């Protein structure tokens, strides 16, 4: 995802300026170490459930003050440094946008993405 281009496209909507005072972005990447024991990771295999992601995205977009939610999740074999997940949440005020991004991220990671790490030996 080209984040700047995606936000520029969002701004083309005439309702953007009337409804958006904050845009938050998450760019998740493959870590070079395992969360469990900090072992070096050589690659990961990721499966993103696109239907579930869309359900979650739509639910978050319906929250008070949220104008637009964009999600791009990658599946496949990836190496440390590769992009995994892009999230963009645009809305009115930080009290609405910050918790929406946090909930979106937590739900997608818990409900719609599975991964298998391959550690170096």
Secondary structure, DSSP 8 states (H G I E B T S, - for coil): --HHHHHHHHHTSTTHHHH-SEEEEEEEE--SB-TTT--BEEEEEEEE-HHHHHHHHHHHHTSTTEEEEEEEE--EEE-TT-EEEEEEEEES-HHHHHHHHHHHHHHHHHHTEEEEEEE--
